[in-house]
Amino acid sequence: MDPAPRPPAGELTFRDAAPRDADALVALIESAYRGETSRAGWTSEADILDGQRTDPRGVLEAIESPGGRLLTVERDGGIVSCCRLEHRGDHAYFGMFAVSVSQQGAGLGRLVLAEAERIAREEWDAREMHMTVISVRDDLIAWYERRGYRRTGRMSPFPYGDERFGIPRRPDLEFELLVKDLRP
């Protein structure tokens, strides 16, 4: 397996999130997925979900969770990306992934995903990376497939009625498990 791509020196900083980052991370995640602002990027869920994607409590839980970390990426002093990693025995779980709308399409997402995979493989000795994606997000699933993830056909229900995860605009939402083998 090729080593993970590294950002140019001085341009990007990868670090674990701190509680002081919670508000900025909520703003980043919301802007990438919800509302009119998100439509400027390609990761928007505005056509399928209204309401929030996350909240300060959810972000703080991710930051403080034992066995996990909220990887934060800065450029020029501002947070431009994040992802949540959870160590789950022989695999890691990848979620809460966001890239600033103004930074999408330039390869930053690939770098962040590669760094998350490196952490899972090298620091946790994880054999696989797991994630769940809303099954109707064909463009997003295709992006992950181009990076070595495979669809499993294993579905889990969308939490209808729990507005912490958004307000569905359609009745057919569910999550599909995607998996990537991290072994060389």
Residue frames as a rotation matrix with the C-alpha (Angstrom) as fourth column:
MET 1
0.589 0.808 0.000 0.00
0.808 -0.589 0.000 0.00
0.000 0.000 -1.000 0.00
ASP 2
-0.080 -0.597 0.798 1.35
0.503 -0.715 -0.485 3.42
0.860 0.363 0.358 -0.89
PRO 3
-0.687 -0.158 -0.710 2.16
0.713 -0.334 -0.616 5.70
-0.140 -0.929 0.342 2.01
ALA 4
0.400 0.886 -0.234 -0.49
0.842 -0.456 -0.288 8.26
-0.362 -0.082 -0.928 2.83
PRO 5
0.100 -0.340 0.935 -0.09
0.642 -0.696 -0.322 11.52
0.760 0.633 0.148 0.92
ARG 6
-0.144 -0.231 -0.962 1.31
0.914 -0.403 -0.040 14.31
-0.378 -0.886 0.269 3.03
PRO 7
0.874 0.470 0.123 0.26
0.484 -0.816 -0.315 17.93
-0.048 0.335 -0.941 2.73
PRO 8
0.223 -0.808 0.544 2.89
0.375 -0.444 -0.814 20.49
0.900 0.386 0.204 1.75
ALA 9
-0.343 -0.458 -0.820 4.97
0.927 -0.023 -0.375 21.62
0.153 -0.889 0.432 4.72
GLY 10
-0.916 -0.078 -0.394 3.49
0.241 -0.892 -0.383 24.57
-0.321 -0.445 0.836 6.55
GLU 11
-0.759 0.651 0.010 0.27
-0.349 -0.420 0.838 24.57
0.550 0.632 0.546 4.59
LEU 12
0.367 0.907 -0.206 -1.88
-0.325 0.332 0.885 22.15
0.872 -0.258 0.417 6.60
THR 13
-0.709 -0.494 0.504 -1.78
-0.647 0.171 -0.743 21.20
0.281 -0.852 -0.441 10.27
PHE 14
0.123 0.686 -0.717 -3.35
-0.044 0.726 0.686 17.94
0.991 -0.053 0.120 11.50
ARG 15
-0.867 -0.360 0.344 -4.18
-0.354 -0.041 -0.934 17.76
0.351 -0.932 -0.091 15.21
ASP 16
-0.498 0.726 -0.474 -6.70
0.815 0.578 0.030 16.35
0.296 -0.371 -0.880 17.64
ALA 17
0.021 0.618 0.786 -9.60
0.092 -0.784 0.615 18.67
0.996 0.059 -0.073 18.37
ALA 18
-0.917 -0.215 -0.337 -9.88
0.367 -0.118 -0.923 20.35
0.159 -0.969 0.187 21.75
PRO 19
-0.133 0.933 -0.335 -13.08
0.931 0.002 -0.365 21.42
-0.340 -0.360 -0.869 23.53
ARG 20
-0.228 -0.001 -0.974 -12.37
0.043 -0.999 -0.009 25.04
-0.973 -0.044 0.228 22.52
ASP 21
-0.954 -0.203 -0.222 -12.82
-0.215 -0.055 0.975 23.95
-0.210 0.978 0.009 18.86
ALA 22
-0.566 0.752 0.338 -16.41
0.599 0.657 -0.458 22.73
-0.567 -0.057 -0.822 19.29
ASP 23
0.306 0.757 -0.577 -18.22
0.076 -0.624 -0.778 25.81
-0.949 0.195 -0.249 17.95
ALA 24
-0.162 -0.451 -0.878 -15.90
-0.846 -0.395 0.359 26.14
-0.508 0.801 -0.317 14.93
LEU 25
-0.965 -0.197 0.171 -16.29
-0.107 0.896 0.432 22.43
-0.239 0.398 -0.886 14.16
VAL 26
-0.180 0.970 0.163 -20.09
0.571 0.238 -0.786 22.61
-0.801 -0.049 -0.597 14.36
ALA 27
0.344 0.284 -0.895 -20.03
-0.408 -0.813 -0.415 25.58
-0.846 0.508 -0.164 11.96
LEU 28
-0.589 -0.643 -0.490 -17.76
-0.742 0.189 0.643 23.70
-0.321 0.742 -0.589 9.55
ILE 29
-0.885 0.259 0.387 -19.86
0.289 0.957 0.021 20.52
-0.365 0.131 -0.922 9.58
GLU 30
0.084 0.981 -0.177 -23.16
0.415 -0.196 -0.888 22.39
-0.906 0.001 -0.424 9.22
SER 31
0.196 -0.030 -0.980 -21.83
-0.631 -0.769 -0.103 24.51
-0.751 0.639 -0.170 6.33
ALA 32
-0.785 -0.566 -0.252 -20.62
-0.565 0.486 0.667 21.44
-0.255 0.666 -0.701 4.45
TYR 33
-0.922 0.377 0.085 -23.89
0.386 0.909 0.159 19.52
-0.017 0.180 -0.984 4.70
ARG 34
-0.093 0.972 -0.214 -26.89
0.945 0.019 -0.326 21.68
-0.313 -0.233 -0.921 5.51
GLY 35
0.366 0.418 -0.832 -28.58
0.293 -0.900 -0.324 24.82
-0.883 -0.125 -0.451 4.25
GLU 36
0.992 0.128 -0.001 -27.94
0.050 -0.397 -0.916 27.06
-0.118 0.909 -0.400 1.28
THR 37
0.389 -0.917 -0.083 -24.24
-0.859 -0.394 0.326 27.53
-0.332 -0.055 -0.942 2.07
SER 38
-0.091 -0.443 0.892 -23.66
-0.178 0.888 0.423 23.80
-0.980 -0.120 -0.160 1.61
ARG 39
0.759 0.490 0.429 -24.96
0.308 0.310 -0.899 23.93
-0.574 0.815 0.085 -1.97
ALA 40
0.659 -0.605 -0.446 -21.73
-0.744 -0.610 -0.272 25.65
-0.107 0.511 -0.853 -3.05
GLY 41
-0.505 -0.825 0.256 -19.92
-0.784 0.562 0.265 22.33
-0.362 -0.067 -0.930 -2.47
TRP 42
-0.291 0.371 -0.882 -20.70
-0.642 0.607 0.468 18.83
0.709 0.703 0.061 -3.63
THR 43
-0.882 -0.107 -0.460 -21.23
0.216 0.775 -0.594 17.21
0.419 -0.623 -0.660 -0.20
SER 44
-0.675 0.651 0.347 -24.53
-0.734 -0.640 -0.228 18.96
0.074 -0.409 0.910 0.54
GLU 45
-0.847 0.524 -0.092 -27.39
0.532 0.840 -0.110 16.96
0.020 -0.142 -0.990 1.99
ALA 46
-0.810 0.495 -0.314 -29.74
-0.310 -0.817 -0.486 19.95
-0.498 -0.296 0.815 1.69
ASP 47
-0.445 0.672 -0.592 -31.98
-0.777 0.040 0.629 18.14
0.446 0.739 0.505 -0.83
ILE 48
-0.174 0.370 -0.913 -32.56
0.129 0.927 0.351 15.16
0.976 -0.057 -0.210 1.46
LEU 49
-0.020 0.108 -0.994 -32.33
0.978 0.210 0.004 16.60
0.209 -0.972 -0.110 5.00
ASP 50
0.330 0.102 0.938 -33.26
-0.088 -0.987 0.138 19.79
0.940 -0.128 -0.317 6.79
GLY 51
0.992 0.095 0.078 -32.29
-0.079 0.009 0.997 20.71
0.094 -0.995 0.016 10.32
GLN 52
0.435 -0.877 0.202 -28.94
-0.857 -0.334 0.392 20.14
-0.276 -0.344 -0.897 11.94
ARG 53
0.427 -0.442 -0.789 -26.15
-0.292 0.758 -0.583 17.70
0.856 0.479 0.195 11.11
THR 54
-0.170 -0.478 -0.862 -24.57
0.787 0.461 -0.411 17.96
0.594 -0.748 0.297 14.55
ASP 55
0.796 0.367 0.482 -24.49
0.006 -0.800 0.600 20.18
0.606 -0.475 -0.639 17.62
PRO 56
0.089 -0.839 0.537 -21.92
-0.793 -0.386 -0.471 21.31
0.603 -0.384 -0.700 20.21
ARG 57
0.367 0.090 0.926 -22.82
-0.798 0.541 0.264 18.45
-0.478 -0.836 0.270 22.54
GLY 58
0.972 0.045 0.231 -22.26
0.076 0.871 -0.486 15.84
-0.223 0.490 0.843 19.81
VAL 59
0.558 -0.824 0.100 -18.94
-0.118 -0.198 -0.973 17.38
0.821 0.531 -0.208 18.84
LEU 60
0.058 -0.527 0.848 -17.78
-0.967 -0.242 -0.085 17.56
0.250 -0.815 -0.523 22.47
GLU 61
0.688 0.230 0.688 -18.72
-0.449 0.880 0.156 13.90
-0.569 -0.416 0.709 22.92
ALA 62
0.924 -0.380 0.029 -16.57
0.239 0.519 -0.821 13.03
0.297 0.766 0.571 19.90
ILE 63
0.284 -0.855 0.433 -13.65
-0.496 -0.518 -0.697 15.08
0.820 -0.017 -0.572 21.23
GLU 64
-0.108 -0.298 0.948 -13.81
-0.993 -0.007 -0.115 13.52
0.041 -0.954 -0.295 24.70
SER 65
0.835 0.536 -0.123 -14.65
-0.539 0.842 0.016 9.95
0.113 0.053 0.992 23.68
PRO 66
-0.011 -0.835 0.550 -12.22
-0.635 0.431 0.641 7.33
-0.772 -0.342 -0.535 24.96
GLY 67
-0.171 -0.126 0.977 -11.01
0.440 0.877 0.190 5.11
-0.881 0.463 -0.094 22.14
GLY 68
0.469 0.361 0.806 -11.55
0.883 -0.182 -0.432 7.80
-0.010 0.915 -0.404 19.56
ARG 69
-0.482 -0.572 -0.664 -10.38
0.489 -0.804 0.338 11.12
-0.727 -0.162 0.667 18.31
LEU 70
0.772 0.629 0.095 -11.70
0.480 -0.479 -0.735 14.03
-0.417 0.613 -0.671 16.29
LEU 71
-0.282 -0.918 0.280 -8.97
0.864 -0.116 0.490 14.81
-0.418 0.380 0.825 13.79
THR 72
0.747 0.475 -0.464 -8.92
0.309 -0.867 -0.391 18.50
-0.589 0.149 -0.795 12.91
VAL 73
-0.081 -0.746 0.661 -7.15
0.994 -0.008 0.113 20.10
-0.079 0.666 0.742 9.96
GLU 74
0.550 0.184 -0.815 -6.11
0.287 -0.958 -0.022 23.75
-0.784 -0.222 -0.580 9.91
ARG 75
-0.061 -0.564 0.823 -4.90
0.979 -0.194 -0.060 25.97
0.194 0.803 0.564 7.11
ASP 76
-0.509 -0.242 0.826 -3.82
0.255 -0.959 -0.124 29.58
0.822 0.148 0.550 7.71
GLY 77
-0.973 -0.012 0.230 -5.10
-0.211 -0.352 -0.912 29.46
0.092 -0.936 0.340 11.29
GLY 78
-0.150 0.985 0.089 -8.63
-0.978 -0.134 -0.160 28.29
-0.146 -0.111 0.983 10.45
ILE 79
-0.443 0.090 0.892 -10.23
-0.117 0.981 -0.157 24.85
-0.889 -0.173 -0.424 10.67
VAL 80
-0.350 0.239 -0.906 -10.85
-0.926 -0.237 0.295 23.55
-0.144 0.942 0.304 7.13
SER 81
0.033 0.375 -0.926 -11.63
-0.464 0.827 0.318 19.87
0.885 0.419 0.202 7.72
CYS 82
-0.359 -0.145 0.922 -12.33
-0.906 0.289 -0.308 17.26
-0.222 -0.946 -0.236 10.36
CYS 83
0.083 0.469 -0.879 -13.17
-0.438 0.810 0.390 13.60
0.895 0.353 0.273 10.82
ARG 84
0.332 0.113 0.936 -14.02
-0.926 0.231 0.300 11.37
-0.182 -0.966 0.181 13.72
LEU 85
-0.199 -0.429 -0.881 -12.12
-0.454 0.837 -0.306 8.13
0.869 0.339 -0.361 14.23
GLU 86
0.466 0.339 0.817 -13.15
-0.879 0.289 0.381 5.40
-0.107 -0.895 0.432 16.65
HIS 87
-0.651 -0.693 -0.309 -11.04
-0.682 0.713 -0.163 2.37
0.334 0.105 -0.937 17.51
ARG 88
0.388 0.867 0.313 -13.35
-0.914 0.405 0.009 -0.65
-0.119 -0.289 0.950 17.51
GLY 89
0.541 -0.241 0.805 -11.12
-0.105 0.931 0.349 -3.66
-0.834 -0.273 0.479 18.01
ASP 90
-0.196 -0.676 0.711 -9.90
0.640 0.461 0.615 -5.01
-0.743 0.576 0.342 14.67
HIS 91
-0.102 0.165 0.981 -11.41
0.900 -0.404 0.162 -2.12
0.423 0.900 -0.107 12.73
ALA 92
-0.826 -0.086 -0.558 -11.76
0.319 -0.886 -0.336 1.64
-0.465 -0.455 0.759 12.96
TYR 93
0.217 0.928 0.304 -14.90
0.948 -0.125 -0.294 3.68
-0.235 0.352 -0.906 12.29
PHE 94
-0.876 -0.475 0.085 -14.70
0.472 -0.806 0.358 6.85
-0.102 0.354 0.930 10.20
GLY 95
0.155 0.970 0.189 -17.37
0.973 -0.183 0.141 9.55
0.171 0.162 -0.972 10.46
MET 96
0.666 0.241 -0.706 -18.20
0.463 -0.876 0.138 13.20
-0.585 -0.419 -0.695 11.05
PHE 97
-0.363 -0.836 0.412 -16.14
0.823 -0.080 0.563 13.99
-0.437 0.543 0.717 7.95
ALA 98
0.804 0.585 -0.110 -16.34
0.467 -0.734 -0.493 17.54
-0.369 0.345 -0.863 6.66
VAL 99
-0.457 -0.851 0.261 -14.31
0.865 -0.357 0.352 19.71
-0.206 0.387 0.899 4.32
SER 100
-0.279 0.306 -0.910 -14.92
0.061 -0.940 -0.335 23.43
-0.958 -0.149 0.243 4.06
VAL 101
0.665 0.627 0.406 -17.04
0.466 0.076 -0.882 24.22
-0.584 0.775 -0.241 1.01
SER 102
0.817 -0.376 -0.436 -14.34
-0.536 -0.775 -0.336 26.65
-0.211 0.508 -0.835 -0.16
GLN 103
-0.211 -0.961 0.176 -11.72
-0.845 0.270 0.462 23.86
-0.492 -0.052 -0.869 -0.01
GLN 104
0.306 0.402 0.863 -13.71
-0.013 0.908 -0.419 21.09
-0.952 0.117 0.283 -1.73
GLY 105
0.973 0.147 0.178 -12.52
0.147 0.201 -0.969 19.70
-0.178 0.968 0.174 -5.04
ALA 106
0.590 -0.807 -0.023 -8.83
-0.713 -0.507 -0.484 20.45
0.379 0.302 -0.875 -4.47
GLY 107
0.095 -0.555 -0.827 -7.73
-0.043 0.827 -0.560 17.12
0.995 0.089 0.055 -2.94
LEU 108
-0.463 -0.268 0.845 -8.00
-0.792 -0.303 -0.530 18.03
0.398 -0.914 -0.072 0.74
GLY 109
0.525 0.750 0.403 -10.61
-0.847 0.509 0.156 15.34
-0.088 -0.423 0.902 1.39
ARG 110
0.742 -0.322 -0.587 -8.32
-0.034 0.858 -0.513 12.68
0.669 0.401 0.626 -0.09
LEU 111
-0.322 -0.925 0.202 -5.48
-0.233 -0.129 -0.964 13.83
0.917 -0.358 -0.174 2.19
VAL 112
-0.250 0.302 0.920 -7.66
-0.964 -0.165 -0.208 13.77
0.089 -0.939 0.332 5.30
LEU 113
0.818 0.573 -0.047 -9.06
-0.571 0.820 0.038 10.32
0.060 -0.005 0.998 4.47
ALA 114
0.435 -0.742 -0.510 -5.54
0.057 0.588 -0.807 8.99
0.899 0.322 0.298 3.83
GLU 115
-0.528 -0.620 0.580 -4.31
-0.522 -0.301 -0.798 10.38
0.669 -0.724 -0.164 7.16
ALA 116
0.203 0.687 0.698 -7.29
-0.974 0.216 0.070 8.81
-0.102 -0.694 0.713 8.97
GLU 117
0.900 0.097 -0.425 -6.48
-0.221 0.942 -0.252 5.46
0.376 0.321 0.869 7.34
ARG 118
-0.041 -0.992 -0.123 -2.81
-0.091 0.126 -0.988 5.81
0.995 -0.029 -0.095 8.33
ILE 119
-0.398 -0.041 0.917 -3.74
-0.877 -0.278 -0.393 6.50
0.271 -0.960 0.074 11.96
ALA 120
0.612 0.728 0.308 -6.10
-0.782 0.616 0.098 3.51
-0.118 -0.301 0.946 12.05
ARG 121
0.811 -0.326 -0.485 -3.54
-0.011 0.822 -0.569 1.19
0.584 0.467 0.663 10.47
GLU 122
-0.071 -0.997 -0.026 -0.32
0.110 0.018 -0.994 2.36
0.991 -0.073 0.109 12.15
GLU 123
-0.601 -0.181 0.778 -1.48
-0.648 -0.459 -0.608 3.57
0.467 -0.870 0.158 15.56
TRP 124
0.059 0.741 0.669 -4.38
-0.934 0.277 -0.224 1.19
-0.351 -0.612 0.709 16.20
ASP 125
-0.882 -0.443 0.161 -3.35
-0.340 0.835 0.433 -1.78
-0.326 0.327 -0.887 14.03
ALA 126
0.112 0.991 0.068 -6.85
-0.449 0.112 -0.887 -1.76
-0.886 0.069 0.458 12.52
ARG 127
-0.595 -0.283 0.753 -7.40
0.397 0.710 0.581 -4.24
-0.699 0.645 -0.310 9.70
GLU 128
-0.304 0.594 0.745 -10.33
0.891 -0.099 0.443 -2.36
0.337 0.798 -0.499 8.16
MET 129
-0.959 0.210 -0.191 -11.96
-0.131 -0.925 -0.356 1.05
-0.251 -0.317 0.915 8.08
HIS 130
-0.384 0.909 0.164 -15.75
0.923 0.374 0.088 1.11
0.018 0.186 -0.982 8.36
MET 131
-0.931 0.247 -0.269 -18.16
-0.196 -0.959 -0.204 3.96
-0.309 -0.137 0.941 7.68
THR 132
-0.202 0.909 0.365 -21.83
0.839 0.353 -0.414 4.43
-0.505 0.223 -0.834 7.02
VAL 133
-0.969 -0.046 -0.243 -23.17
-0.099 -0.828 0.552 6.63
-0.227 0.559 0.797 4.23
ILE 134
-0.036 0.996 -0.080 -26.77
-0.397 -0.088 -0.914 7.53
-0.917 -0.001 0.399 3.42
SER 135
-0.262 -0.159 0.952 -27.54
0.474 0.838 0.270 5.04
-0.841 0.522 -0.144 0.65
VAL 136
0.700 0.573 0.426 -29.07
0.653 -0.274 -0.706 7.59
-0.288 0.772 -0.567 -1.74
ARG 137
0.618 -0.570 -0.541 -25.79
-0.428 -0.821 0.377 9.59
-0.660 -0.001 -0.752 -1.79
ASP 138
0.880 -0.189 0.436 -24.58
0.425 0.724 -0.544 7.95
-0.213 0.664 0.717 -5.01
ASP 139
0.680 -0.650 0.339 -21.96
-0.102 -0.542 -0.834 10.61
0.726 0.533 -0.435 -5.79
LEU 140
0.321 -0.547 0.773 -20.43
-0.944 -0.249 0.216 10.37
0.075 -0.799 -0.597 -2.31
ILE 141
0.653 -0.058 0.755 -20.43
-0.187 0.954 0.235 6.56
-0.734 -0.295 0.612 -2.33
ALA 142
0.898 -0.340 0.280 -18.73
0.382 0.287 -0.878 6.62
0.218 0.896 0.387 -5.75
TRP 143
0.498 -0.740 0.453 -16.06
-0.622 -0.668 -0.408 8.96
0.604 -0.078 -0.793 -4.32
TYR 144
0.278 -0.366 0.888 -15.34
-0.830 0.374 0.414 6.46
-0.484 -0.852 -0.200 -1.52
GLU 145
0.845 0.045 0.533 -15.34
0.160 0.929 -0.333 3.54
-0.510 0.366 0.778 -3.97
ARG 146
0.792 -0.594 0.142 -12.63
0.001 -0.231 -0.973 5.30
0.611 0.770 -0.183 -6.00
ARG 147
0.073 -0.761 0.644 -10.58
-0.892 -0.339 -0.299 5.33
0.446 -0.553 -0.704 -2.79
GLY 148
-0.705 -0.489 -0.513 -10.90
-0.357 0.870 -0.339 1.59
0.613 -0.056 -0.788 -2.23
TYR 149
-0.634 0.561 0.532 -14.08
-0.544 0.166 -0.823 1.32
-0.550 -0.811 0.200 -0.17
ARG 150
-0.878 0.391 -0.276 -16.62
0.023 0.610 0.792 -1.32
0.478 0.689 -0.545 -1.08
ARG 151
-0.142 0.928 0.344 -20.35
-0.923 -0.249 0.292 -1.40
0.357 -0.276 0.892 -0.62
THR 152
-0.948 -0.208 0.239 -21.47
-0.297 0.847 -0.440 -4.21
-0.111 -0.489 -0.865 1.66
GLY 153
-0.412 0.882 -0.230 -25.23
-0.072 0.220 0.973 -4.07
0.908 0.417 -0.027 1.14
ARG 154
-0.372 0.251 -0.894 -25.57
0.900 0.333 -0.281 -4.03
0.227 -0.909 -0.349 4.94
MET 155
-0.261 0.420 0.869 -28.13
0.075 -0.889 0.452 -1.38
0.962 0.183 0.200 5.77
SER 156
-0.631 0.188 -0.752 -29.14
0.769 0.026 -0.639 0.27
-0.101 -0.982 -0.161 9.02
PRO 157
0.321 0.906 0.276 -32.14
0.925 -0.363 0.117 2.53
0.206 0.217 -0.954 9.55
PHE 158
-0.535 -0.326 0.779 -31.98
0.197 -0.945 -0.261 6.30
0.821 0.014 0.570 9.48
PRO 159
-0.740 0.234 -0.631 -33.02
0.662 0.089 -0.744 7.66
-0.118 -0.968 -0.221 12.92
TYR 160
-0.367 0.718 0.591 -36.35
0.241 -0.540 0.807 9.13
0.898 0.439 0.025 11.80
GLY 161
0.669 0.734 -0.117 -37.86
0.363 -0.185 0.913 11.22
0.649 -0.653 -0.390 14.58
ASP 162
0.421 -0.618 -0.663 -34.52
0.772 -0.139 0.620 12.11
-0.475 -0.774 0.419 16.18
GLU 163
0.961 0.107 0.256 -33.93
0.240 -0.784 -0.572 15.67
0.140 0.611 -0.779 15.03
ARG 164
0.487 -0.866 -0.116 -30.34
-0.238 -0.259 0.936 15.59
-0.840 -0.428 -0.333 16.31
PHE 165
-0.395 -0.644 0.655 -29.55
0.409 0.515 0.753 13.91
-0.823 0.565 0.060 12.97
GLY 166
-0.964 0.073 -0.256 -31.68
-0.249 -0.589 0.769 16.13
-0.095 0.805 0.586 10.76
ILE 167
-0.070 0.994 0.087 -35.23
-0.320 0.060 -0.945 16.27
-0.945 -0.094 0.314 9.49
PRO 168
-0.679 -0.261 0.686 -35.66
0.439 0.605 0.664 13.93
-0.588 0.752 -0.297 6.51
ARG 169
-0.378 0.512 -0.771 -37.21
-0.724 -0.682 -0.099 15.32
-0.577 0.521 0.629 3.35
ARG 170
-0.044 0.347 -0.937 -37.91
-0.802 0.547 0.240 11.81
0.596 0.762 0.254 1.98
PRO 171
0.606 0.483 0.632 -39.08
-0.788 0.475 0.392 8.48
-0.111 -0.736 0.668 3.45
ASP 172
0.956 -0.152 -0.252 -36.42
0.038 0.912 -0.409 6.14
0.292 0.382 0.877 2.03
LEU 173
0.279 -0.916 0.289 -33.26
-0.763 -0.394 -0.512 7.12
0.582 -0.078 -0.809 3.91
GLU 174
0.987 -0.153 0.055 -31.01
0.081 0.757 0.649 4.44
-0.141 -0.636 0.759 5.36
PHE 175
0.341 -0.938 -0.062 -27.31
-0.865 -0.339 0.369 3.97
-0.367 -0.072 -0.927 5.94
GLU 176
0.930 -0.175 -0.323 -25.08
-0.009 0.867 -0.497 1.55
0.367 0.466 0.805 4.05
LEU 177
0.639 -0.757 0.136 -21.90
-0.084 0.107 0.991 0.17
-0.765 -0.645 0.005 5.54
LEU 178
0.805 -0.542 -0.243 -18.78
-0.298 -0.015 -0.954 0.78
0.513 0.840 -0.174 3.43
VAL 179
0.793 -0.560 0.238 -15.56
0.039 0.438 0.898 -1.09
-0.608 -0.703 0.369 4.25
LYS 180
0.658 -0.686 -0.309 -11.92
-0.542 -0.147 -0.827 -0.81
0.522 0.712 -0.469 3.18
ASP 181
0.800 -0.516 -0.306 -9.18
0.595 0.747 0.297 -3.31
0.076 -0.420 0.905 3.91
LEU 182
0.873 -0.479 0.095 -6.24
-0.488 -0.862 0.139 -1.42
0.015 -0.168 -0.986 5.46
ARG 183
0.515 -0.715 0.473 -3.70
0.115 0.605 0.788 -4.25
-0.850 -0.351 0.393 5.38
PRO 184
-0.096 -0.649 -0.755 -0.75
-0.788 -0.414 0.456 -3.97
-0.609 0.638 -0.472 2.99
